Amino acid sequence: MAAELPEVAEDERHGNRTWFVARKAFAWERPFSKADLRRFGDQKPPDGPILAVRVEDLGEKEAVLAAHPDAFFTIPHFDGYAAVLIELPKVAPDALREAVTDGWLACAPPKLAAQYLDG
């Protein structure tokens, strides 16, 4: 899905697949670290695989989380950061495509984003 968007490069960052536009990461695999798992305490962490996706800003983050509570979530590590986490086994394909595209739009240069939206 991410690779279908214009001028996307796929590479690894921190050992995880990451998708970039204009050298900015807009989506990446995000397994939980040991510290993340400790923060869940007795609560069971969401099942993987997990994808992190950028959003325009923190207001958009709250809107996305409210719109998709079954598959989209955040963790303390992402507090104050304009990105959401997506539990891939639970997300609807249309919601995933929209999130990835919106992440790309949040990171793409304005001219490229405008060309995509006009096309």
QUINOR-V452469 format. One record per residue. SS is DSSP state (2 for helix, 1 for strand, 0 for the rest). OMEGA is omega in radians with two decimals (999 if undefined). Layout:
ss=SS omega=OMEGA
ss=SS omega=OMEGA
//
This chain:
ss=0 omega=-3.12
ss=2 omega=-3.10
ss=2 omega=3.13
ss=2 omega=-3.13
ss=0 omega=-3.08
ss=0 omega=3.00
ss=0 omega=3.11
ss=1 omega=3.02
ss=1 omega=3.08
ss=1 omega=3.14
ss=1 omega=3.06
ss=1 omega=3.01
ss=1 omega=-3.09
ss=0 omega=3.10
ss=0 omega=-3.11
ss=1 omega=3.09
ss=1 omega=-3.10
ss=1 omega=3.12
ss=1 omega=-3.05
ss=1 omega=2.89
ss=1 omega=-3.10
ss=0 omega=3.11
ss=0 omega=3.07
ss=1 omega=3.10
ss=1 omega=3.09
ss=1 omega=3.08
ss=1 omega=3.13
ss=1 omega=3.01
ss=1 omega=-3.07
ss=0 omega=3.03
ss=0 omega=3.14
ss=0 omega=3.04
ss=0 omega=3.08
ss=2 omega=3.12
ss=2 omega=3.09
ss=2 omega=-3.10
ss=2 omega=3.10
ss=2 omega=-3.11
ss=2 omega=3.10
ss=2 omega=3.12
ss=0 omega=-3.14
ss=0 omega=-3.14
ss=0 omega=-3.14
ss=0 omega=3.11
ss=0 omega=3.08
ss=0 omega=3.11
ss=0 omega=3.12
ss=0 omega=-0.05
ss=0 omega=-3.11
ss=1 omega=3.07
ss=1 omega=3.01
ss=1 omega=-3.13
ss=1 omega=3.09
ss=1 omega=3.00
ss=0 omega=-3.05
ss=0 omega=-3.10
ss=0 omega=-3.08
ss=2 omega=3.05
ss=2 omega=3.08
ss=2 omega=3.11
ss=2 omega=-3.14
ss=2 omega=3.13
ss=2 omega=3.14
ss=2 omega=3.13
ss=2 omega=3.13
ss=2 omega=-3.09
ss=2 omega=-3.04
ss=0 omega=-3.04
ss=0 omega=-3.12
ss=0 omega=-3.04
ss=0 omega=-3.10
ss=1 omega=-3.13
ss=1 omega=3.07
ss=0 omega=3.09
ss=0 omega=-3.12
ss=2 omega=3.13
ss=2 omega=-3.10
ss=2 omega=3.10
ss=0 omega=3.13
ss=0 omega=-3.12
ss=0 omega=-3.07
ss=0 omega=3.09
ss=1 omega=3.08
ss=1 omega=3.05
ss=1 omega=-3.09
ss=1 omega=3.08
ss=1 omega=-2.99
ss=0 omega=3.13
ss=0 omega=-3.06
ss=0 omega=-3.02
ss=0 omega=3.05
ss=0 omega=-3.11
ss=2 omega=3.14
ss=2 omega=3.13
ss=2 omega=3.10
ss=2 omega=3.14
ss=2 omega=3.13
ss=2 omega=-3.14
ss=2 omega=-3.14
ss=2 omega=3.12
ss=2 omega=3.11
ss=2 omega=3.06
ss=2 omega=3.09
ss=2 omega=-3.14
ss=2 omega=3.14
ss=2 omega=-3.06
ss=2 omega=-3.10
ss=0 omega=3.03
ss=0 omega=-3.07
ss=2 omega=-3.12
ss=2 omega=3.12
ss=2 omega=3.12
ss=2 omega=3.13
ss=2 omega=3.11
ss=2 omega=3.14
ss=2 omega=-3.11
ss=2 omega=3.11
ss=2 omega=-3.04
ss=0 omega=999
//
